[in-house]
Amino acid sequence: MSLKLKVDGKDIPMNEFVEKILTGTVVGAVTSLKGIKAEWKTIEIAISK
């Protein structure tokens, strides 16, 4: 799995530890939702304020 983080269009570099923490958190939360198939391919999240 890989994770890309962008803030205001700028790519934010992450070390392996941070990437694993964020990936695990997002995948764990999303796959626990009803209707999400085990064979998902892409998860996209956009946050705006």
N, C-alpha and C positions, 0 to 999 in steps of 0.2 A: 504494500500500500504506500501511497505517497500523499503528501499534503502540501498545498500551496496557500500561502497567506498573503493577501494584498490589502493595504490600507490606503485609501484615496488613490488607487491605481498603482501604487508603488509596491513591488515585491518585497516582502519582509523575509530575510534569511532566518532560518531556525537551525539549531543543532539537533542531532539525532534524538536526544532525550526529550526535548520540547515537542518535536514532531510526533514521537511515539505517544506522549501524554495526550496531546490534542486529538490525534487520530483515534486512539483508544476510547477517549471520552465521547467523541461524536459518533463513532461506529456503535458503541455500546448503547447510547441513548436512542439512536435511530432504529437499530435492529430490534429493540425491545418494543417498538410500536406495532400495533395490529396492522396487518396488511402489507408489511414489508417482507418481500421474499428473501430467502437466504442467499439467492444467487444475484443480488444487486451488483451493479457495475460502477455507478457513480453517485456520490452524494454531493449536492451543492447547497451552500448556505450563504446568504447575503444578509448582512446586518447594516441598517442605516439609522441615523439619528437625526 
